Structure formats: structure tokens, C-alpha cells
Amino acid sequence: MSEDRFQLIRLVEAMLFAATEPMPLPALAQRLPEGTDVEGLLTELQQLYANRGVHLVQHENRWCFRTSPDLAGRLSIETTVTRKLSRAAIEMLAIVAYHQPVTRGEIEEIRGVIISQGTLDRLLEIGWIKPKGRRQTPGRPVTWVTTDSFLEHFGLESLDALPGVEELRATGLLDARPAISTLGAQVMASMADGAGNSEAEGDEADEDRDEDEGDGEDAAAGPLAPPEDDEGTLAAEAGDGPAVLEPAKPAQDGRTGNGEDPLAKLD
């Protein structure tokens, strides 16, 4: 092998190692002298790597380096991924631990929501709960209990070692106030909010009623008011009924329409 050809093989080798994806022949030929036998260089390079940990392989018309197939088993990497339990799974696990044996319907009744199948499957996959027969009730639902793996994971000798209500309150996991006080505070807050909303709605209703009454008076006065002519007298069209009496004339010079002075009566 001449020195020039060896340098060309080295150049092809460097381009394939530096490439982020398999390279086609035209891309390799762009960096080589014109008229270079690119396929011949790749064949020689493939033979040089035949017995090494890295092989030169061809995918359709693209070339790239890949690890040797017989070393794939030793190059695989296993990693442990820690998956945190969801809040729904933790609540379900706690209900099963403290109320076992318990059915799915009872768990949903305690939580107040429907349990998704994924939550149940997740606890089954971990191995912390298991089915334990069926309840002798209509429908015969499956009952669930905790497993020995649950006790081992949480360092419990038995279910009797589960922390009680007072212990949970002491650690801050439960509200220290009595449940009735907490419920009473929530009820009082909701009643206060409801009273404020009722007052606001009452004010709005009064305003709407006043507006409706004003609109009603205008509407009632409109159709019944007879039309006026240019001289300010009430006019009645022919054939519409009896003539309408004329109203008193407006006061002139401080007198009424009949010519009497209203101040004279005061004397």
C-alpha cells in the first residue's frame, strides 16, 4: 500500500468517525481528490476493522461505524429509575393498610372519587397490595390487603405497628385540631360567603325592580296620554268618541286661568 493511499484511508476513517450519522458515497467523495476510488477505500477499511470491537458497516448506500455484534451483551447498561407514587396511589395504599380487607367500592367511598385502573395496577406491580378472596355480598367484590413486602419496605413488624392517629398528628401529618372544629370552621366560612353573595344579589334585585317599575309607569302613561295639537289643547279625531274637555289655560301675570289672584285669598 502506497503512502498516498494509506493517507486517503486515514482521511475516510476520520470522516466516518466524526460524522453524526451514516455518510453516503457522494459526501465522502467531496473531501477526496477527484477520481478517487471511494468504494475501494471503504472495502479496505472494512477489512482492517473486521476483527476489532468496531466494524465498518453499510446501510443501503450509507457507511458508518458500529460496535461488534458479539459485544452487545457486555455493552448494555441497566439503570434503576425511581418512580414516585402519585397522591391517589398513596391515599389508596393508606386506606388498604388501615381498613383491610377492603373492597374497591369501599375505597372509592372513603376517598370520594373513582379509582383509576392505573393506580391499582401500580400498587400491584410494586407488590404492596394483593387480592384476598371475595366479600360475601351481592356482586362478590374482591377484597384487598397489604403484603409482606409492604411491611418490609416500611420497616413494620406487623400491621399493629402502624402509627395511630395521635402519632400522625404529632408528626404533623394530620391536622392537630379536632375534626369537628375543622368542619365547623369550613361551614362558617361557606355560610359567610353565602350571606355576602345573598346581600349583593338582593341589592341588585332591588335596583332591577325599581328600574322595572319606572319603565312600567312610563309605558302605562304613554299609550293613555292623548295627543296635543299646536295650541296645547287636547284634540280628538272625528269618529273616535266624545269631545275632550279643554284644560285650564296657563296662569298669566301670577293669576290662574279663571283670572283670580291666588295671593288675594291670603289677605
C-alpha positions in Angstrom: 0.0 0.0 0.0 1.4 3.3 -1.1 1.8 6.3 1.2 -0.8 8.3 -0.6 -3.4 5.5 -0.5 -2.8 5.0 3.2 -3.4 8.7 3.9 -6.7 8.5 1.9 -7.8 5.6 4.0 -7.0 7.6 7.2 -9.0 10.5 5.8 -12.0 8.3 5.1 -11.7 6.8 8.6 -11.6 10.2 10.3 -14.7 11.4 8.3 -16.7 8.4 9.3 -15.7 8.8 13.0 -16.5 12.5 13.0 -19.9 12.1 11.3 -23.0 12.2 13.4 -24.9 10.0 11.0 -24.1 7.5 8.3 -22.4 9.1 5.3 -23.2 8.4 1.7 -20.6 8.0 -1.0 -21.0 11.4 -2.6 -20.4 13.1 0.7 -17.2 11.2 1.2 -16.1 11.9 -2.4 -16.4 15.6 -1.9 -13.4 15.7 0.5 -11.2 13.3 -1.5 -9.2 14.1 -4.6 -11.1 13.8 -7.9 -11.2 10.3 -9.4 -10.5 8.5 -6.1 -11.9 5.0 -5.8 -14.1 5.6 -2.8 -15.7 2.2 -2.7 -12.2 0.5 -2.9 -11.0 2.6 0.1 -14.1 1.7 2.1 -13.6 -2.0 1.3 -10.0 -1.9 2.6 -11.1 0.0 5.7 -13.8 -2.6 6.3 -11.3 -5.4 6.2 -9.0 -3.6 8.6 -11.8 -3.4 11.2 -13.1 -6.9 10.6 -11.6 -8.4 13.8 -11.9 -5.3 16.1 -14.5 -4.1 18.5 -15.8 -1.6 16.0 -16.9 -2.7 12.5 -17.5 -0.6 9.3 -21.0 -1.4 8.1 -23.1 -0.3 5.2 -26.8 0.6 5.4 -28.1 0.9 1.8 -25.7 3.4 0.3 -24.5 4.9 3.6 -21.5 3.9 5.7 -20.9 4.1 9.4 -19.0 2.5 12.3 -20.9 0.2 14.7 -19.8 -1.9 17.7 -19.3 -5.6 17.1 -22.5 -7.6 17.5 -20.8 -10.2 19.7 -20.0 -7.4 22.3 -23.6 -6.1 22.5 -24.4 -8.1 25.7 -21.4 -6.7 27.6 -22.1 -3.1 26.5 -25.7 -3.0 27.7 -26.4 -0.6 30.6 -29.1 -1.2 33.2 -30.3 1.8 35.2 -32.8 1.8 38.0 -35.4 4.5 37.6 -37.2 5.6 40.7 -40.8 6.4 40.1 -42.7 8.3 42.8 -46.2 7.2 43.8 -49.0 9.6 42.9 -51.2 11.1 45.6 -54.0 8.8 44.6 -51.8 5.7 45.0 -50.6 6.9 48.4 -54.2 7.5 49.6 -55.3 4.1 48.3 -52.4 2.4 50.0 -53.2 4.1 53.3 -56.9 3.1 53.1 -56.0 -0.5 52.4 -53.4 -0.6 55.2 -55.8 0.8 57.8 -59.1 -0.8 56.6 -58.1 -4.1 55.2 -59.6 -6.3 54.0 -61.4 -3.6 51.9 -63.1 -3.6 48.5 -62.6 -1.2 45.7 -66.1 0.3 46.2 -65.3 1.0 49.9 -62.0 2.7 48.9 -63.9 4.9 46.5 -66.5 5.7 49.1 -63.8 6.7 51.6 -61.8 8.8 49.1 -64.9 10.3 47.4 -63.6 9.7 43.9 -63.3 6.8 41.5 -60.1 4.8 41.5 -58.3 4.6 38.1 -57.1 1.2 36.9 -53.6 2.6 36.6 -53.4 3.4 40.3 -54.4 -0.2 41.2 -52.0 -1.7 38.7 -49.1 0.4 40.0 -49.6 -0.9 43.6 -49.9 -4.4 42.3 -46.7 -4.0 40.2 -44.8 -2.8 43.3 -46.1 -5.8 45.2 -47.5 -3.8 48.2 -51.2 -5.0 47.9 -52.8 -8.2 46.8 -56.3 -9.6 46.5 -57.7 -11.7 49.3 -60.8 -13.5 48.4 -64.2 -12.0 47.8 -66.7 -10.4 50.1 -69.9 -12.4 50.6 -72.2 -9.6 49.4 -74.1 -9.1 46.2 -71.7 -8.9 43.3 -69.0 -10.6 45.5 -66.4 -7.8 45.1 -62.7 -8.6 45.5 -61.1 -7.6 48.8 -57.6 -6.1 49.0 -54.9 -6.4 51.7 -51.3 -5.4 52.1 -48.4 -7.8 51.5 -45.2 -8.8 53.4 -43.3 -6.6 51.0 -45.3 -3.6 52.3 -44.2 -4.4 55.9 -40.6 -4.9 54.9 -40.4 -1.7 52.9 -41.7 0.4 55.7 -39.9 -1.4 58.4 -43.0 -2.7 60.2 -43.1 -6.0 62.2 -46.9 -6.3 61.8 -49.9 -4.2 61.0 -50.3 -3.4 64.7 -47.1 -1.3 64.3 -48.8 1.1 62.0 -48.9 4.6 63.6 -52.1 5.7 65.2 -54.0 9.0 64.8 -52.2 10.7 67.7 -48.8 9.7 66.3 -49.7 11.1 62.9 -50.8 14.4 64.5 -47.6 14.6 66.5 -45.6 14.3 63.3 -47.7 17.0 61.5 -49.3 14.6 59.0 -52.7 15.3 60.4 -54.5 18.5 61.5 -54.0 18.9 65.3 -57.4 20.4 65.7 -60.4 18.1 66.2 -62.2 17.2 63.1 -65.5 18.8 64.2 -63.7 22.1 64.7 -62.2 21.9 61.3 -65.5 21.1 59.8 -67.2 23.8 61.7 -64.7 26.4 60.5 -65.3 25.3 56.9 -69.1 25.5 57.4 -68.9 29.0 58.9 -66.7 30.2 56.1 -69.1 28.9 53.5 -72.0 30.5 55.3 -70.3 33.8 55.4 -69.5 33.7 51.7 -73.2 32.7 51.0 -74.5 35.6 53.1 -72.3 38.1 51.3 -73.4 36.8 47.9 -77.1 36.9 49.0 -76.9 40.6 50.1 -75.2 41.5 46.8 -77.9 39.7 44.9 -80.7 41.4 47.0 -79.3 44.8 46.2 -79.1 44.0 42.5 -82.7 42.7 42.6 -84.0 45.9 44.3 -82.3 48.0 41.7 -83.7 45.9 38.9 -87.2 46.1 40.4 -87.1 49.9 40.8 -86.0 50.2 37.1 -88.8 47.9 36.1 -91.4 49.9 38.0 -90.1 53.2 36.4 -90.3 51.6 33.0 -93.8 50.3 33.8 -95.0 53.8 34.7 -93.7 55.3 31.6 -95.2 52.6 29.5 -98.5 53.0 31.2 -98.6 56.7 30.7 -97.5 56.6 27.1 -100.4 54.9 25.4 -103.1 56.6 27.5 -101.9 60.2 27.0 -103.9 61.9 24.3 -102.0 63.8 21.6 -101.7 67.6 21.8 -102.3 70.0 18.9 -100.1 73.0 18.2 -102.2 75.3 20.5 -101.7 73.0 23.5 -105.4 71.8 23.6 -106.5 68.2 23.6 -107.5 67.1 20.2 -109.9 64.3 19.3 -110.2 62.9 15.9 -113.5 62.6 14.3 -115.3 59.4 15.0 -113.0 58.5 17.9 -115.6 59.4 20.6 -116.9 62.4 22.6 -115.1 65.6 22.6 -112.4 66.0 25.3 -112.7 68.9 27.8 -110.1 71.6 27.4 -107.8 72.0 30.3 -107.4 75.4 32.2 -105.3 77.9 30.5 -101.8 78.6 31.9 -101.5 81.4 34.5 -100.6 84.8 33.3 -99.2 87.6 35.5 -99.5 85.5 38.6 -103.1 84.6 38.1 -104.9 81.3 37.4 -106.7 80.5 34.3 -110.0 82.0 35.7 -108.4 85.4 36.4 -108.3 85.1 40.2 -105.2 86.2 42.0 -104.1 83.3 44.3 -102.4 85.9 46.7 -105.7 87.6 47.3 -107.0 84.7 49.3 -104.1 85.0 51.7 -105.2 88.6 52.6 
